[in-house]
Amino acid sequence: MPPAGPGSCRRDDFRWHRCDIKSISLLGNCLLRQEAEDAGAIESVLVRDGHVTEASTCNVFLVKDGTIVNPPKDKLILPGITYDLVLELARAAGLPVDVRRVPVAELSAADEVWLSSSTKEVLPVTRIDGRPVGSGKPGPMYARMYQLFQDYKARARAKAHA
């Protein structure tokens, strides 16, 4: 069974303009992650110039009307292995994906929001700034992606032990 989703908070993305470079200068990410914790949330979803970029330690995916929507990898987003895997699994399963800039208004209107990272895998967000996302519970597209991710891990483990 997929885990229940945590809350998140929305914050301005004040980090430098080369977030695609993983460096030792991740102070902005640390400060934004701490702000989320101080607000009782698991993450800060970051917004720059009216568009969703990423979260302080994760990538962000939205679902609207059955389509997975996420910001493209560019200089404002740290490329993630799990980001790529989620897209690969979704496309292989025939799930509709739309990679594009995401206006912050779409975050508020999303049916579902997920986070992805190596440590969190795929995690639903059920509240942003105290307001429910969609129904306020993990949605059906998240449940499908969660299962696809778990199946992928099981295949990888079996292959490693073969």
Secondary structure by P-SEA (a helix, b strand, c coil): cccbbbbbbbbccccccccccccccaaaaaaaaaaaaaaccccccccccccccccccbbbbbbcccbbbbbcccccccccaaaaaaaaaaaaaccccccccccaaaaaaccbbbbbcccccbbbbccccccccccccccaaaaaaaaaaaaaaaaaaaaaac
